[in-house]
């Protein structure tokens, strides 16, 4: 499939707040927030030119990991389906969906349904998973997760293209032709090769900018051409000069300064960025979404 990001642009998206509350990235205000705040952020992104809104995927967090990962992880497909009715143009991305936790026919039906219900806006971001205790709880095989992911992708690709496989039909058929895009998440070379050979794009999970050129080259060589979408998780960004301690490294200042910093990712071969904004409330987050979409986004085109 051809890239879905418009040629010559650097698209931008956002992982939504509240839905996933890992202690690695959750803001304090999210802990007492809920559906209203998820919807507000999604609507702000939709209104301000964001290419996608993304949600994460975990099902059952082992007790020993709750202090770091948190226990709040809204179901991926339920959340994206709910947001489909509250947005109009932004793509709906699973970032990323663990296909080894479900039968591939279940995944194919879920995302074909999401694509149909949203008018063709689904993007299936997938991953092989990393939490052994979660695999154990769900009866999935941690040791074979790479091979299982590869096989699941082959089945999902066939079903989303044709609405059937072997002697079974799986409908509704998705709206996008030939099927919704599939992006593979992960930063290890195996994930990059999987993205290049079995999917339409690569979705790195926190890969530093300095490592991107070599991995982009690996993706291109494994794919054999220049097609495919390549994303990245951008540094924390705050449009303007914050009047509070962000408590983390972030790119701040004028739209021009922020855009110049982000162009470094484009130079490395990235054509879509997941942007992140420090915030003290849903209102501040929505203000940042609006400021970025209005003032920074247009500077990334071309």
ZIRA-V589912 format. One record per residue. N is the residue number from 1. RES is the residue in three letters. NEAR is the number of other ideal C-beta (glycine too) atoms within 12 Angstrom. Layout:
N_RES_NEAR ; N_RES_NEAR
//
This chain:
1_UNK_25 ; 2_UNK_18 ; 3_UNK_28 ; 4_UNK_34 ; 5_UNK_32 ; 6_UNK_17 ; 7_UNK_15 ; 8_UNK_12 ; 9_UNK_24 ; 10_UNK_37 ; 11_UNK_39 ; 12_UNK_44 ; 13_UNK_44 ; 14_UNK_44 ; 15_UNK_46 ; 16_UNK_49 ; 17_UNK_47 ; 18_UNK_35 ; 19_UNK_39 ; 20_UNK_33 ; 21_UNK_33 ; 22_UNK_27 ; 23_UNK_19 ; 24_UNK_18 ; 25_UNK_27 ; 26_UNK_28 ; 27_UNK_31 ; 28_UNK_16 ; 29_UNK_21 ; 30_UNK_29 ; 31_UNK_17 ; 32_UNK_16 ; 33_UNK_28 ; 34_UNK_19 ; 35_UNK_20 ; 36_UNK_18 ; 37_UNK_29 ; 38_UNK_36 ; 39_UNK_28 ; 40_UNK_31 ; 41_UNK_46 ; 42_UNK_44 ; 43_UNK_28 ; 44_UNK_35 ; 45_UNK_43 ; 46_UNK_33 ; 47_UNK_21 ; 48_UNK_33 ; 49_UNK_31 ; 50_UNK_40 ; 51_UNK_37 ; 52_UNK_44 ; 53_UNK_47 ; 54_UNK_46 ; 55_UNK_42 ; 56_UNK_40 ; 57_UNK_42 ; 58_UNK_35 ; 59_UNK_30 ; 60_UNK_24 ; 61_UNK_26 ; 62_UNK_21 ; 63_UNK_14 ; 64_UNK_13 ; 65_UNK_22 ; 66_UNK_20 ; 67_UNK_13 ; 68_UNK_17 ; 69_UNK_27 ; 70_UNK_23 ; 71_UNK_23 ; 72_UNK_25 ; 73_UNK_28 ; 74_UNK_32 ; 75_UNK_23 ; 76_UNK_39 ; 77_UNK_35 ; 78_UNK_22 ; 79_UNK_39 ; 80_UNK_43 ; 81_UNK_26 ; 82_UNK_26 ; 83_UNK_39 ; 84_UNK_32 ; 85_UNK_19 ; 86_UNK_27 ; 87_UNK_33 ; 88_UNK_20 ; 89_UNK_22 ; 90_UNK_36 ; 91_UNK_44 ; 92_UNK_48 ; 93_UNK_50 ; 94_UNK_47 ; 95_UNK_40 ; 96_UNK_44 ; 97_UNK_47 ; 98_UNK_38 ; 99_UNK_42 ; 100_UNK_37 ; 101_UNK_36 ; 102_UNK_30 ; 103_UNK_23 ; 104_UNK_34 ; 105_UNK_25 ; 106_UNK_21 ; 107_UNK_37 ; 108_UNK_43 ; 109_UNK_30 ; 110_UNK_37 ; 111_UNK_46 ; 112_UNK_36 ; 113_UNK_30 ; 114_UNK_39 ; 115_UNK_38 ; 116_UNK_25 ; 117_UNK_24 ; 118_UNK_35 ; 119_UNK_20 ; 120_UNK_25 ; 121_UNK_34 ; 122_UNK_44 ; 123_UNK_46 ; 124_UNK_52 ; 125_UNK_47 ; 126_UNK_47 ; 127_UNK_41 ; 128_UNK_38 ; 129_UNK_38 ; 130_UNK_26 ; 131_UNK_31 ; 132_UNK_17 ; 133_UNK_21 ; 134_UNK_29 ; 135_UNK_25 ; 136_UNK_17 ; 137_UNK_19 ; 138_UNK_24 ; 139_UNK_14 ; 140_UNK_27 ; 141_UNK_19 ; 142_UNK_24 ; 143_UNK_14 ; 144_UNK_16 ; 145_UNK_30 ; 146_UNK_27 ; 147_UNK_18 ; 148_UNK_28 ; 149_UNK_40 ; 150_UNK_27 ; 151_UNK_22 ; 152_UNK_39 ; 153_UNK_36 ; 154_UNK_23 ; 155_UNK_30 ; 156_UNK_39 ; 157_UNK_33 ; 158_UNK_25 ; 159_UNK_37 ; 160_UNK_44 ; 161_UNK_23 ; 162_UNK_22 ; 163_UNK_23 ; 164_UNK_19 ; 165_UNK_22 ; 166_UNK_12 ; 167_UNK_6 ; 168_UNK_17 ; 169_UNK_16 ; 170_UNK_30 ; 171_UNK_19 ; 172_UNK_22 ; 173_UNK_25 ; 174_UNK_36 ; 175_UNK_22 ; 176_UNK_29 ; 177_UNK_16 ; 178_UNK_20 ; 179_UNK_32 ; 180_UNK_45 ; 181_UNK_43 ; 182_UNK_50 ; 183_UNK_48 ; 184_UNK_49 ; 185_UNK_43 ; 186_UNK_35 ; 187_UNK_31 ; 188_UNK_23 ; 189_UNK_22 ; 190_UNK_24 ; 191_UNK_38 ; 192_UNK_37 ; 193_UNK_25 ; 194_UNK_40 ; 195_UNK_44 ; 196_UNK_33 ; 197_UNK_26 ; 198_UNK_35 ; 199_UNK_43 ; 200_UNK_36 ; 201_UNK_44 ; 202_UNK_48 ; 203_UNK_47 ; 204_UNK_41 ; 205_UNK_32 ; 206_UNK_24 ; 207_UNK_33 ; 208_UNK_19 ; 209_UNK_27 ; 210_UNK_12 ; 211_UNK_21 ; 212_UNK_31 ; 213_UNK_21 ; 214_UNK_19 ; 215_UNK_35 ; 216_UNK_34 ; 217_UNK_19 ; 218_UNK_28 ; 219_UNK_42 ; 220_UNK_24 ; 221_UNK_18 ; 222_UNK_25 ; 223_UNK_29 ; 224_UNK_12 ; 225_UNK_14 ; 226_UNK_18 ; 227_UNK_24 ; 228_UNK_36 ; 229_UNK_43 ; 230_UNK_41 ; 231_UNK_52 ; 232_UNK_42 ; 233_UNK_32 ; 234_UNK_39 ; 235_UNK_26 ; 236_UNK_27 ; 237_UNK_40 ; 238_UNK_37 ; 239_UNK_37 ; 240_UNK_26 ; 241_UNK_14 ; 242_UNK_24 ; 243_UNK_10 ; 244_UNK_16 ; 245_UNK_11 ; 246_UNK_24 ; 247_UNK_14 ; 248_UNK_20 ; 249_UNK_13 ; 250_UNK_27 ; 251_UNK_35 ; 252_UNK_28 ; 253_UNK_20 ; 254_UNK_19 ; 255_UNK_26 ; 256_UNK_17 ; 257_UNK_21 ; 258_UNK_35 ; 259_UNK_30 ; 260_UNK_18 ; 261_UNK_30 ; 262_UNK_38 ; 263_UNK_25 ; 264_UNK_24 ; 265_UNK_38 ; 266_UNK_31 ; 267_UNK_18 ; 268_UNK_29 ; 269_UNK_33 ; 270_UNK_37 ; 271_UNK_40 ; 272_UNK_43 ; 273_UNK_44 ; 274_UNK_43 ; 275_UNK_45 ; 276_UNK_36 ; 277_UNK_44 ; 278_UNK_32 ; 279_UNK_38 ; 280_UNK_23 ; 281_UNK_22 ; 282_UNK_30 ; 283_UNK_18 ; 284_UNK_28 ; 285_UNK_38 ; 286_UNK_31 ; 287_UNK_26 ; 288_UNK_40 ; 289_UNK_41 ; 290_UNK_28 ; 291_UNK_29 ; 292_UNK_39 ; 293_UNK_31 ; 294_UNK_19 ; 295_UNK_25 ; 296_UNK_39 ; 297_UNK_33 ; 298_UNK_18 ; 299_UNK_25 ; 300_UNK_36 ; 301_UNK_21 ; 302_UNK_14
//
